[in-house]
Amino acid sequence: MRIQTTRFGPVEVDPDRLITLPKGMLGFPLHRKFALIATNDANSFYWFQSVTEPALAFVVCDPTMFVPDYQIVLKGDDQELLGVAGLEELTVLVVCNKVDDLLTGNLQGPLAINPLTRTGKQLVLSEKRWSTRHPLLKLVSREQEIVSQTA
């Protein structure tokens, strides 16, 4: 399937990489179909690209790469919507943002996805242990990288 993106132009996407969020994302309830597009060979980060709106895309990642003890709680109605018996059946991703020299993740609003049905939901966790801008990674600017290579 070919979709339009503002970042990459037209992109061919395997239908197995399409995810449906029946309730959309927070702030974007009308956008329900997304493609998960790898950003590099390491598959650490992905673009969560709207299929219907070329300008709507989020960088997402597996939060446990940066926060090994991260866990979500899944309520009964969310289990039913996603068609899973437990957390072990889900893929969990978080939306990433650049804030100054940090890459942060929205650990308060993760995406829970059933990889078999490719159905997902953005959850809102009630536990205040996690934040919407949880630091994941300190970013190195291109200038800092050049200086460290020449030192």
DARABEL-V349053 format. One record per residue. RES is the residue in three letters. PSI is psi in degrees with one decimal (* if undefined). BURIAL is 1 if it has 9 or more other ideal C-beta (glycine too) atoms within 8 Angstrom, else 0. Layout:
BEGIN
res:RES psi:PSI burial:BURIAL
res:RES psi:PSI burial:BURIAL
END
This chain:
BEGIN
res:MET psi:136.5 burial:0
res:ARG psi:129.3 burial:0
res:ILE psi:155.4 burial:1
res:GLN psi:137.7 burial:0
res:THR psi:150.1 burial:1
res:THR psi:-24.2 burial:0
res:ARG psi:-37.2 burial:0
res:PHE psi:0.9 burial:0
res:GLY psi:-153.1 burial:0
res:PRO psi:136.5 burial:0
res:VAL psi:134.2 burial:1
res:GLU psi:125.1 burial:0
res:VAL psi:130.7 burial:1
res:ASP psi:130.4 burial:0
res:PRO psi:-24.5 burial:0
res:ASP psi:-9.0 burial:0
res:ARG psi:7.5 burial:1
res:LEU psi:135.5 burial:1
res:ILE psi:134.9 burial:1
res:THR psi:127.5 burial:1
res:LEU psi:98.3 burial:1
res:PRO psi:-27.0 burial:0
res:LYS psi:8.3 burial:0
res:GLY psi:-169.6 burial:1
res:MET psi:159.7 burial:1
res:LEU psi:125.1 burial:0
res:GLY psi:-11.6 burial:0
res:PHE psi:57.4 burial:1
res:PRO psi:-21.1 burial:0
res:LEU psi:-12.5 burial:0
res:HIS psi:109.3 burial:1
res:ARG psi:-14.3 burial:1
res:LYS psi:128.1 burial:1
res:PHE psi:151.9 burial:1
res:ALA psi:139.0 burial:1
res:LEU psi:110.8 burial:1
res:ILE psi:123.3 burial:1
res:ALA psi:142.2 burial:0
res:THR psi:-22.7 burial:0
res:ASN psi:-179.8 burial:0
res:ASP psi:-27.0 burial:0
res:ALA psi:-17.5 burial:0
res:ASN psi:38.2 burial:0
res:SER psi:-37.7 burial:0
res:PHE psi:152.2 burial:1
res:TYR psi:156.8 burial:1
res:TRP psi:129.8 burial:1
res:PHE psi:89.5 burial:1
res:GLN psi:127.5 burial:1
res:SER psi:137.4 burial:1
res:VAL psi:-27.9 burial:0
res:THR psi:-15.2 burial:0
res:GLU psi:103.2 burial:0
res:PRO psi:-29.5 burial:0
res:ALA psi:-6.7 burial:0
res:LEU psi:107.0 burial:1
res:ALA psi:147.2 burial:1
res:PHE psi:144.0 burial:1
res:VAL psi:130.1 burial:1
res:VAL psi:159.3 burial:1
res:CYS psi:168.0 burial:1
res:ASP psi:115.7 burial:0
res:PRO psi:-24.4 burial:1
res:THR psi:-11.4 burial:0
res:MET psi:-29.8 burial:0
res:PHE psi:-26.0 burial:0
res:VAL psi:84.0 burial:1
res:PRO psi:-28.8 burial:0
res:ASP psi:10.5 burial:0
res:TYR psi:129.9 burial:1
res:GLN psi:151.5 burial:0
res:ILE psi:162.3 burial:1
res:VAL psi:131.5 burial:0
res:LEU psi:119.6 burial:1
res:LYS psi:160.7 burial:0
res:GLY psi:-42.5 burial:0
res:ASP psi:-30.3 burial:0
res:ASP psi:-37.8 burial:1
res:GLN psi:-43.1 burial:1
res:GLU psi:-46.8 burial:0
res:LEU psi:-41.9 burial:1
res:LEU psi:-12.7 burial:1
res:GLY psi:40.3 burial:0
res:VAL psi:156.1 burial:1
res:ALA psi:-24.5 burial:0
res:GLY psi:174.4 burial:0
res:LEU psi:-32.4 burial:0
res:GLU psi:-15.2 burial:0
res:GLU psi:-4.3 burial:0
res:LEU psi:154.5 burial:1
res:THR psi:130.2 burial:0
res:VAL psi:129.2 burial:1
res:LEU psi:154.4 burial:1
res:VAL psi:148.9 burial:1
res:VAL psi:133.1 burial:1
res:CYS psi:148.0 burial:1
res:ASN psi:150.6 burial:1
res:LYS psi:122.6 burial:0
res:VAL psi:107.2 burial:0
res:ASP psi:-119.3 burial:0
res:ASP psi:23.1 burial:0
res:LEU psi:146.3 burial:1
res:LEU psi:122.7 burial:1
res:THR psi:160.5 burial:1
res:GLY psi:142.3 burial:1
res:ASN psi:84.5 burial:1
res:LEU psi:-13.3 burial:1
res:GLN psi:-23.1 burial:1
res:GLY psi:62.5 burial:1
res:PRO psi:160.0 burial:1
res:LEU psi:122.5 burial:1
res:ALA psi:123.1 burial:1
res:ILE psi:131.4 burial:1
res:ASN psi:109.3 burial:1
res:PRO psi:-20.0 burial:0
res:LEU psi:-42.7 burial:0
res:THR psi:-11.3 burial:0
res:ARG psi:38.4 burial:1
res:THR psi:139.4 burial:1
res:GLY psi:172.7 burial:1
res:LYS psi:140.1 burial:1
res:GLN psi:119.1 burial:1
res:LEU psi:158.8 burial:1
res:VAL psi:107.0 burial:0
res:LEU psi:138.7 burial:1
res:SER psi:-19.5 burial:0
res:GLU psi:127.7 burial:0
res:LYS psi:8.0 burial:0
res:ARG psi:-32.0 burial:0
res:TRP psi:155.3 burial:1
res:SER psi:171.9 burial:0
res:THR psi:-12.4 burial:0
res:ARG psi:54.4 burial:1
res:HIS psi:124.6 burial:1
res:PRO psi:128.7 burial:0
res:LEU psi:-41.1 burial:1
res:LEU psi:136.0 burial:0
res:LYS psi:126.8 burial:0
res:LEU psi:144.7 burial:0
res:VAL psi:125.8 burial:0
res:SER psi:159.9 burial:0
res:ARG psi:-37.9 burial:0
res:GLU psi:-42.6 burial:0
res:GLN psi:-38.4 burial:0
res:GLU psi:-42.8 burial:1
res:ILE psi:-44.5 burial:0
res:VAL psi:-44.4 burial:0
res:SER psi:-29.2 burial:0
res:GLN psi:-28.8 burial:0
res:THR psi:-10.6 burial:0
res:ALA psi:* burial:0
END
